[in-house]
Each structure stands twice: as structure tokens, then as C-alpha cells.
Amino acid sequence: MEKVALSDAAISNDRRAIRRIQRLSLHLLRPLDAFDGHVFPSLCVGGRDRPPLPSVSLAELMEYMKRRHRDVQERIFDFFASRLKLHTPVEISTAEHRELCMRQLTALVRDAGIRPLRFVLEDPSVYFVIMEAAGGIDISLGIKMGVQYSLWGGSVMNLGTKKHKDKYFDAIDNLDYPGCFAMTELHHGSNVQGLQTTATFDPITDEFVINTPNDGAIKWWIGNAAVHGKFATVFARLILPLQGKGGKSADMGIHAFIVPIRDIETHDVLPGVEIHDCGHKVGLNGVDNGALRFRSVRIPRDNLLNRFGDVSRDGKYTSSLPTISKRFAATLGELVGGRVVLAYTSVGVLKVALTIAVRYSLLRQQFGPPKQPEVSILDYQSQQHKLMPMLASAYAFHFATQYLVDEYSEMKKSHDDEVVNDVHALSAGLKAYVTTYTSKSISICRESCGGHGYAAVNRFGILRNDHDIFQTFEGDNTVLLQQVAGDLLKQYKSKFQGGTLSVTWNYLKESMASYLSQPNPVTTRWEGVHHLRDPSFQLDAFRYRTSRLLQSVVMRLRKHTKTLGSFGAWNRCLNHLLTLAESHVESVILAKFIEAVQKCPDKNTMDVLKLVCDLYALDRIWNDIGTYRNVDFIAPNKAKAIHKLVDYLSFQVRGVARELVDAFNLPEIVIRAPIGMASEAYSQYTECVGF
């Protein structure tokens, strides 16, 4: 017993010695700047020791932030600025808004000469800036354009073959053939494989017969259907009679068909087609959403969009893809551009809301020290805490979505499998993450502007209502994040089976080894400014979190699958999976922001972007500090230093906030809100109400 006691005492002494060595190492190895955090309190309140605010050239910053093909956007802005009758008023009925939106689109195509369909096929980057500009004029206009060219036109061009392009391209491009995209049904939205509408081949007449078998299969929320559409791309189950087992009909899965719904000349609804108006919506009332029912509507066999599957005159089915699942994946894969558009356009909406909120916060004076003038409300830490991280996020999203557009353009050119897989996952993740963030941010911007933010003329309500549906269409955000999580799990499995990782996931090669090891007890305590603002630390933190979440969810899924099955296990871990997907998306966004900072050619502009990037990264880390603390990646003292630094960086970004929003280079016709104007905001505001 005595020997055991001595042994225990020796072990205890060894542990104390190890702890002392670790503490000594902490002081010896810690960077000299680690003590900078102690001056934050005095810096935040001002004083002699406060470093100067970063110097920035608005012209240089604006040039670096400029979207490619900005000249096309300016052409669109100038066109609408000179045509007051095409401006969307604050108060307008649903019927009037629909007709105005159609006039706006027609004028843009036929008078301004903007023909988007060619760019959908040849140069998507131009198409995306056209969409962003159209959405700046009126989000309803941007969505109506997207229905016509991304969805209706894009489905015909991408899912059809040469015969379809030859027949439909010009008429879709010049708006002679306005059309719809009839995928969603009353009972099925995100689960496209569950669609019930049928297209049964009739070998006697060489036609497909389109049917809505029950009320749940009514096509619902179909843009352009209620008033203006003449055609629809209808997604339906292709049924071949007598070709299944035992002479039964064979279901070949979901295919797309061109179905005329109105007469080209008279615009009358065609026989067998039933159209109803979905009515007034929360937002986007310039888009005429309708419901479609088909009762034995016959269309020629050639109206099957047959790129991935075809039916011959004698009723034989052929496809270059061997299974229904592969054909389905290929079909939906060609429609991924819609998600790219929404992510890209959502950033534009966020920029508008932030420009209004920041400019007003600089303009509005309130309270102040006793017997001294009032101060700008953006001088208050609470206002900085609301708006400055949001401004940093807008910059981060700007560069991330530009990267997504570049990848999408490369995918359309090369059709490289690795790039295709990368774009599918990245577009799903960015669309879900950015649109959710923007929707929440618009409301915060409104609150930041007090009572004046509630005036309809100052646009927050319109922006919020019109943008809100971005979280749902082109894939519900919760469903899209599950797709990202599923792809992460596949990549994880591939890594351990010796497979290769696609571009976006390359960091997992390192993270599965180094990031999952026990955190260094020294670096977990480093709290110096240079360390916390080091891009390597920031990226490591983001990727460490993602890797931890991935590893832990894999273990949980394995455990629950044994008792609940695969579906039950997935559902049990669903919130964990969604958090994993969001963490991964944030890692990609930060990586692209850091790349953009490092590539900036102008030193002062780079310094300002570095400041904004640091705020984005550290604010995200602080918002999830519980996760980092739980795994001992960040010690308490370091967490406190990060919190102080986020407040300080917000204070510094406030010093260049005007230049940062001005660098978005949004013209007055896009801002429109009187309180968001660059000058004479109050006089324009009072003029709006009749003074």
C-alpha cells in the first residue's frame, strides 16, 4: 500500500511539473503582440494611444469591388432612370404590378436590346449581372426575368436537343413565347422525385398525354402562369404502356415536356388546360403565380426534352444514362444555375439594405454627452454591433458568390465532373446560407433605422417581403443544407477509402489528420492581436470546427443506424447535420475572402479589406464560442480577447463605413429610399410625403 501511495504521489508531482512547464511555455513561446489585448479598453473609448483609422481611396475600393460587366448593369440602370413610367411605385395593386412588371421586361428586351438567353448559354457571368441589375430595379422584375430565361428558356435549351433550340430560341429570347416552369406540385415541392403528374406515350397517335391524376398533383406556384405564359416546361413521370413487367406500364421517371397552355394568337387557355390564379402573395406581386391542371392534354412526341432520355416512334425508350436516378440527377443538375442566381442576387439585396441603414445611421443625430452636440447613432457601440459585422458579411458574400459564378461558368464550358460536383454542392450551400442571412439582416437594418425604417418609402418592408421567398424556391434552404451535409459525408467516406476530394473539400485532407488532434495547450491561450488577426488562425478555427462536427456526426449516425435505420438516424442527427453544413459554407466563404484580400493590388485598399475580413472571421468565431470552448480549442482568456477585438474592429470599420457602402456603387434608382440617399436625405424624405 505504501508503494502504491508513493507511486500516486510521484504521478501527481509529474502532472504538476507538466502543468508548470506548459505555463512557462505559454510565456516563452507566446508572440510579443499577445499582450496587445490589454490596451483594448482605452482604444475603444478613444485616446492618445488609439491608432489612426485606416486610409482608403473610394475610387480604388470601388474599382476592386466592381462586378465584371458593370457596363451592362449601367446600361440597364440608365435605361430605367430615363423612363419614369417604368418605375415601380410604393403603392400598387397586384394586377397593376403584374402588368407593369411585364412592361418592364418587354421594354428591357425589345427597347433596350438586352437579350439574356444567349448569355444563359454562352456567358453566364453576363447573365448574372443582368439579373442583379433587373432585381435592383424591382425584385419582381428580376424573378420574372429568371422564370422566362433561367427556368423556361434554360430548361428548353439545357434539357432539349438541337431541334428544340432551333424551334424555340429566338421566340423565347424576344418574348414572343413567354413561358413557365411547371415543376412544383401542391403536394410535392423539394421532393421532385415524388411528382405525380404523368406523361403517357400513345404509340397510335405518336403523342404524349399529360394528366393531373389528383388534386395533389396540380402544378402550384408556377410563375408566369396566371396571366402571361403561353408555354410551360412540365415535369412529369414518363409512362410507357405495356413495357413493364407482366405487360404493365413502365414508369421511366421524371422527364420534362414542352406543353402549350395558351393560344399564341388569341391568348385563350387551350383545351384540357385549367389555370387558376394563386392570388396576392406576401411579396413579389409583380410575378403572376398560377396553378395548372392538365386533363388529357396531348402534345407531339417531339415536345419531350430528350437530352437525357428519348422515345422512338415505335415507343422504345433510349438513354445514355443507365438508371432512373442517374437521369434524374443529370436533369436537375442542368438547373443548378437558378441557385447561383439567387445567391448572387441575394447579396445585391443585402447591399441595398445595408446602404440605406448605414447612411441613415451616419446621418441621424441623437443624444450625446451632457451639454454637447448630439452624435451620430453609428457612433453608439450597439449600432456598430448590429451593422458592422453585417457589412463585413456583405463583403465576404460578394467575393464568395463571384467565385461561385466563375466556377459555374467553368462548369458550363468544361463539363468536368469534378467541377460539376463542386458547383452543385457550393451553389446549394451558398444559396441557403446567404439568403437566410440576408432575410434576417433586412429586419435588423429596419430596426436600426427606428421609426423612419418603418415607412414603406424607405423600402425595408418591400425588400424583406420580396426577398423572403428566396429561402424557399430553387430548393428549400433546410433541404439544400442537408444536400451539403450529405456530400460532406460522401467526401469523408471517400477520403478513408483512398479516393480523391473535389476542389471545395480539399482542406479535409489536412483536417482529418491535424485538425482533429488535441489542440495545442499553448496556442489555445494566445490572445495577441496579430495572432487573432492571422488568416491562418482564422481558417484553422473555421476548419477545425467543421472537421470536429463532421467526425462527431459520423459517429452518431453509425450509432443510431443500428437501432433506427438510416432514415431514422439521419432525422435524429438532423440539427447536427445542418450545423455541419453551415460551418463548411462559412469556411469556404472565409477562404475566398482571404484570397480576395491577398490579391488586392492597392495597399490601402488591401488594409481596409483585411480589417473587414478580420471582423467577419472573428465575429463568426465569437458567435459560436461555445463550440470552441467545448472542445478546448479556445481558452477563456482567448475568448475574452476575441470578444474585445470584435468590438474594436467594429469601431474601426465604423470609421470607413461610408466608403464601404459607397463602394457598392449602387445608383439612386436602385437605392430609392430617401433616408438612404447620399445627400439631402431629409429633404427628399419630406418631399415624398408632400412637404
N, C-alpha and C positions, 0 to 999 in steps of 0.2 A: 504494500500500500504506500510505503514511504517513497519507493522508487517511482511509482505512478505519480505521486504528488509532485516530486521533483521534476518529472518529465512535463507535467502540465504547466508548472511554473516556468520551465525553460521555453515552452511553446508560447506562453503568454509574453515573456520577455522578448522573444523573437518578433512577435506581432507588433509590440510597442516599438521595437527598433525599426521595423519596416515602415511603420507609420511616420516615425521621425525622419527617416530617410526621404520618404515621399514629400513630407512638408518642406524639408531642406531643398529637395529638387525643385519644388514648386517655386521657391525664391531664386534659386540659382539659374534655372532654365527659363524662367518667365521673361518675356521680352520687356525691355525698359519702358515701353509705352503702356505696360499693363496697369500702371498707376494713374494714367491719364483720367480714368473714370472718376477719380476723386474731385476733379475740378468741375464736373458737370453742373452741380447746383449753381455755382456762381456764373457759369457760362449761360445758363438758361435764363437767368434774371438780368443778364446784361452786366457790363463792367469792363474795366481796362483790359482784362485778360481774354475777352471774347475775340476770337479770330474774325477777320472780315468775312462778309458774305461772299459767296463765290461770284466771280465776274462772268457775265455771259453776254455774248453777242446774239441778239434776237435773230438777226439775219442768218448767222451761221447755224444756230439751232433749228431755225425754220427750214433751212436747206437740208439739214441732215434728217429731219423728220418728214420731209416731203414724200408723199406717196409717189410711186412710179406712175407715169402717165397723168401727172397732175394737170397737164394741159387739156386733157379730155374732160376732167372734172370742171375746170374753169370755163370751158365752153358750155357745159350744161348749166352752171351757175349763172353765167352771163345771159344765156338764153331765157331763163325763167325770170331773172331780175328785170328784164325789159318787157315782160308780159304780165301786167298786174292781174289780168283776168284769169290767169292760170294759178294765182296764189290761193292756197287753201285758207279760208277764214277760220277764226277761232270757233264761231258758232255756225254749224251747218248740219242739215238733216242727212240721214243715211242715204236717201235717194239722190239728193243733190251731190253728196260727197262721191258716190259711185260714178255719177256722170262726169263730174269734174276730174276724177282720177283717170277715167278713160280718155278724156280730152287731153289731159296732161301727157299721157303715154303716147297718144296719137300724134300730138304736136312734137314731142321729142323725137319720134321715129320719122315722121314724114316732113316736118318743117326744119327741125334741127339736123336731120340726117344722121341721127345716132342709130345704128343698126347692130344691136347686141348679139344676134345669133351667130354671126360669123366669128365673133370673139369667143363665144362659148366653145367653139370647136378649135379655133386656131391659136388664140392667145387669151387664156382665162384671166390672166392678170389685168388685162384691159377691161374685161367684162366686170371684174370685181370692183374696180374703181368707178365704173358706170353705175353699178348697183348702189355703191356707197353714196354717190352724189345724188342719185334719184331718191334714196331714202332720206337724205338731208333736206330735200325739197318737201317731201311728205313720205313718212314711212309706208303709208298705204300705196303710194306710187312705186316705191322700191319693191314691195311684196307683189304687187300686180305685175310688175315687170318680171320678177322672178318666176311667177306662175307661167307667164307667157313664154319666156325664153329658157329659164333653167329647167322647169318641170315639163311643160307641154313640149316645147321645142327641143329641149335636151333629151327627153325620153325618145322622141321620134328619131333624132339624129344619132343617139348613142345606142339605142336598143334595136333600131331598124337597120336596114342594109341600103345599098345604093338606090334601089328603086324607090324607097321611101324618101331619101334625101332629094332625089331628082324631082319627085312629085310635090313635096311639101316645103322645101327650104324657103324659097322666095316668098311664098304666101304667108308662112309663119313670120318671116323676118319683117315684112312690110305691113303686118297686122291684117291682111286680108283674111287670114284664118286664125282668129283668136281662139284659144283652146284652154282646156282644163287638164288637171292631173288627178284622175279618179282612182286613188288607192284606198284611202281610209274609209272604213265602213262603220256603221252605227255601233256594232258590237266588237269591232277589231280596229285598232289603230297601230300601236307599236308591233303587235304580233302579226306581221304581214303574212306569214305562212298559214295563218288561220283564216284568211279571207274566204268568203263563201260564194261570191259571185262566180258564175260559170260561163264558159265559152265552149259550147259543144259543137264539134265539127259535123256538118251534114254532107256526106260524100255525094249525095244525089244532086244537090244544087251547088256544090263547091263553096259553101259558106260556113261561117261560124254563127251560132245562135247565142246571143248574150242574154242571160237571165239573172234576175234577182230572186233567189229561191225563197226568201223570207224577209221580214222587216229588219232583222238584224244585219242583213247584207246590203241594205240601202247605202249607197255611197254618200258620205256625210262630210260636211265642212269643205266642199270642193270649191276652191277659188275660181272665179270667172264663170261659174255655172249658173248662178241665179239670174244674170242679166245678159252678159256679153259673149259667152262662149259658144262656138259653133261645132267644135270637136272636143273629144275627150280621149286621153290615153287611159283606158280602163284596164286595171289589173284584175285578172280573173283566173280561175282554175281551168286549164285546158283539158277538156274531156274528149276522149276518142271512143266512140261506141264500138262494142264487140271486140275490143282489143285487149281486154284484161283477162285474168284467169277465169276459166269456165265460161268464156263468151261474154263476160260482164264488161262494162265500160271501164276504160283505163284513165286514171287521173294523173296527168303528166306534170302537175304542179303549177305554180303561179307564172303566168305569162302576161305580156302587155299587148293590147289591141287598140287600134285607132277606131273610134266609134263616133260617127257624126251624130250630133244631138239637136242641131237646128238647121233649117234650110239656109243655104248660102245666100240666096237672093232675098227671100221674104223674112228670114229670121224666125219663122214659125218653128215651134217644137215638133220634131219628127215623130211619126207613128211609133208606138211602143216605148217611147221615152217619156218619163214623167219627171218633171223638175219642180222642186219646191224651194222657197227662199228660207235660208237658215235664220234670217232676221237680224235685228240690231244686236251688235256684239259689245263687249267691254271696250274694245279698241279696233283699229284697222277697219273702220266702217266704209272706207273708200274701196274695199275689196268686196265683191259680191259673192259671198259664200252660199252655196246651194246644196241641195240633196238630190241624188239621181236614183231612179228606179228603172230597170230595164225589163220589159215584158216581151220576150222572144224577138229581140231586135236582131235582124240579120245583117251581116257585113261580109264583104268578099274575103276569101281566103288570104288575099294579098295584104289585108289590113292587120294580120298578125305581124308584130315587130319581131322579126325572125333571126336576129343576130346570133342568139344562143340556142335556138330550137326552131324547127320548121316542120310543116305538114305538107306532104305532096298531094297531088291531085287525087291519088288513089287512097289517101288517108293514112299514109305511112309517116311515122314520126322519126326525125333525124336530128342529131345534135352532136356538136364536137365535144360536149361535156357529158360524162357518162352517167351522172346521177342527178336526181331532182335537187338535192342540197347544193351541189356544185353550180347548177344552172341558176338556182335562186340567189346564191352568193354573188355570182357574176352579174346578174340583173341588178341587184341592189347596189353592187359596187360601182356601177356606172352612174349612180345617182348621188354619190357622195359629195358632189360639188355644192349641193344645197346646204350642207352643213358648213362647208368652207365659207359660203356667202354669209350665213347667219353669224358665224363667229366674227368675221371681218366687219360686217355691218354693225354688230352689237358694240364693237369698240368705238365706232363713229358716234353712236348714240350716247355712250358714256362720255365721250369728249364734249359733246354738246351740253349735257347736264353739268359737267364739271366747269366748263367755261362760264356758264350762267352763274353757278354757285360761287365760284372763286372771284369773279369780277364783282359780283354784288357784295361779297364779304369784304373785299377791299374798299368798296365804295361806302358801305354802311358804317356810320359812326355811332358809338353807343357808350355811355358811362365814361370811365376814365378816372385817373387819380383825383383826389379832392381838390377843388378849385383850379383844376387844369382842364384843357380841352378834352373832348371825347376822343376815343381811339377807334381805329378800325376793328370790326368784330373778328377779323382774321388775326389780330394780334392776341386774341384770347387763346390760351392753350387748348381749351375744349374744342374750339372751332378748328384749330390746326389738327387736333387729334381725329376729328371727323373727316376732314377734306384732304389733308396732305398725303396720307397713305393711299387714299383713293386715287389721287393724282399720280402717285408713283405707279399704281397698278395700271392705270391707263397707258402709261409709257411702256410698261412691261408687256401688256397685251398688244400694243402697237407692233412691237418687234416680233413677238411670237406669232401673230397672225400673218405678218408679212412672210415669215419663214414658211408657214403653212401654205400660203399661196404659191410660193416658189416651189415647194415640194409637189403641190398639186399640178402645177404647170409641167414639172419634170415628169410626173406620172403620166400625164396625157401624151407626152412626146415619146417616152421610152417604153411605157407599159412594163417596166421592170417589176418583177414580182415583189422584190424587197421594198421598193419604193411604194408600190400599191398597198402592201400590208401596213407600212409605216403611216401612209396618209389616212387609211381607214381608221386606225386607232387614234392618231393625233387629231383628226377632224372631229371624231366623236368626243374626245376628251376636252378639246378647246371649246367646241360649241357648247357643251354642257357647262363647263366651268365659267367661261366668260359671260354667257347670257344670264346665268344665275347671279353672278357678281354684279352685273350691270343693273339687273332688275332691283336688287336690294339697294344699290348705290343711288339710283334715281330718287328713291324715297328719302334717303339721308340728305341728298342735295336739297330736296324740297324743304325738309325740316331746318336745314342750315340757313335758309333764306326767310325763316319766320313767316309772318302773315302774307308778305308780298309773294312768297313762293306758292301760295295757295291760289293766286289769281290765274285763271286759265290762260291769259295772255302771256304769262311768263313761262308757260309750256311744260312744266314738270308733270302735270296731270296727263297731258296729251302724250308726252314721251313715255311715261310709265304705262299707260293703258295700251298704247300701240306696240310697245316693246314686250309686254308681259308674255305674250303668246310665243315669243322666241324660245322660251323654256320648254315648249311642248312640241311645236311642229318640227318636221325633219328629224324626228326622234325625240321622245320624252327624255329629259336630262337624266333622270334616275336610271332609265334603261340604257342610255348611252354610257354612263359611268360603269354600269355592270359589264358592258362590252369591253371597256378599257381594262377592268379588273380581270376579266376572262382572258384577255390577250396577255396580261402580265403573268398569269398563271401558266399559260402555254409557254411563254418565254422562259419562265423559271424551270419548267419541266425540260425544255429543250436544252437549257444550259447544262443540266445534270445528265443529259443523255448524249452530250458531246456535239449538239447541234450548234448552229450559228445564231447570233442575235441580230435583229434588224436594227437600223440606224438609231432610232429613238431610244432603244433599250440598252445601248452599248455600255452604259455606266454600270449595269448589273453585273458585268464581267468582274469588275472590281468589288462591287458592293457585296456580292455573295461571299467574298472572302474577307477583305479588310474591314468593310463597314460593319460586319456582324461580329467582329471580335470585341472583346471587352474594351470599353472606352479608356483612353489613357488618363490616369488619375490626375496628371499634371494639366494637360490641355483642357480637361473639363472645367478647370478653375481659372484659366486665363480670361481676364476681363479687360485687357487693354484695347484701346480704340483701334489701333492698327490691326490687331488680331481679329476683332469683331467685324471690321470692315474689309477683311481679306476675302476676296471672292472664293478662295479655296475652302476657307472655313464655312462660308455660307452654303456653297454647293455640297460640301460634305454633310452638313447638317440636314439639308433637304433630302439628300440621297440616303443617308443613314436612316432617317425616319421611314422612307419608302421601303427600304430593304427590311427593316425590322417588321413593318406591317405585313410585308409580303411573306416573310418567313413564318410569322405567327399565324396568319390566316391559312397558310398551307397546313400547318399542324392542326389547327382547329377543324378544317374541312376533313382531313383524314380521320380525325377522331369521331366527328358527328356522322360521317358517311356510313360508318359501321352500324349505327343504330337507326339513322333516319333516312338513309339512301342519299343519292347525290342531290336531288332537288331539295329535300328537307335540310340537308347540311348547308346548301347554298343559302337557303332562306334564313337559317339560324345565324349565319355569318354575314348577312347582307349589309348591315350598317358598317361592319368592319371592311367589307369589300369596297363600299362606296368611299370610305375614308382613304383606303389604299389608292383608289383611282385618282382622287383629288390630290393626294400627296404626290403622285407621279406627275400629274399635269403641272403642278406648281414647280416641280424640279425642272421640267422641260422649259417652262416659261422663264425661270431664273437663268438657266443656261443660255438661252437665246438673248436675254437682256445683257448678260455679262459679255457675250460675244459682240453685241452691238456697241457697247461702251468701248471695248478694246479696239474696235475697228474705226472709231471716230477719228477723223484726221485733224480736227481742231482741238488744241489743248484745253482751252477754256470750256468749250462745249463738252469735251470728254469729262472734265471735272464735275460739271453740273450733272451730267447723266450718271456719273459714278455716285454722286450724292443721292440722286433719285433711286438708283438701283439698290444702294445700301438700305435705304428706307423700306423699299419693297421687301427685301430679303429679311431684314431684322424684325420688321413688323409681323411678317408671317411666322417667324420663329417664336416671337413673343406670344402671338395669338394661340399657339399650340405648345406653350411652355410646359404644360402638364405632361405631355407625351415625352418630351426631352428629359424632364426631371424623373419620370417613372423609370427610365432606362439608364439613368445616371450619365447621360450624355452632356448635360449642363448642370454644374453645381449651383447651389443657391446664390452665392456671391456673383457668379457669372450671369445668372438670370436677372438679378437686380441691375447689373451693369447694362444688360441688353435693354431692359425697360427704360432706364435713364437715357440711353443712347437713342432709342426710338423717339422719345420726346424731344431730344436735342436736334436730331435730324429733321423732324417735322418743323421745328422752329427755323432751321436753316432753309429748308425747302420753301417755307412761307416767304422768305426774303426774295425768292426768284419765282414766286407763284405766278405773277402776272406774265412774265416772259414764257413760262412753261405752258400756260393755256394759250397765249397768243401764238406760240409756235405751232399749235394745231392748225392755224391758218384757216379758220372757219369764217366764211363771209357772212354778212348780215342776213342774207336771205336764208341761211341755214340756222343761225342763232335765233333771230326774230324776237326773242324775249326782250322787252325794254330794259329790264334790270340787268341783262347780260350784255348790253352794248358796250363797246369800248369807250364811248364818250357820250355825254349828255343823256345818261340813262334815265334820270328822274324826269327830265323834260319830255322825253319820249313816252315815259310811263304815264304821266299825267295827260298827255295828248291822246293816248289810247282811250281814256275814259271821258274825254270831252272837254278838258280844261284848255 
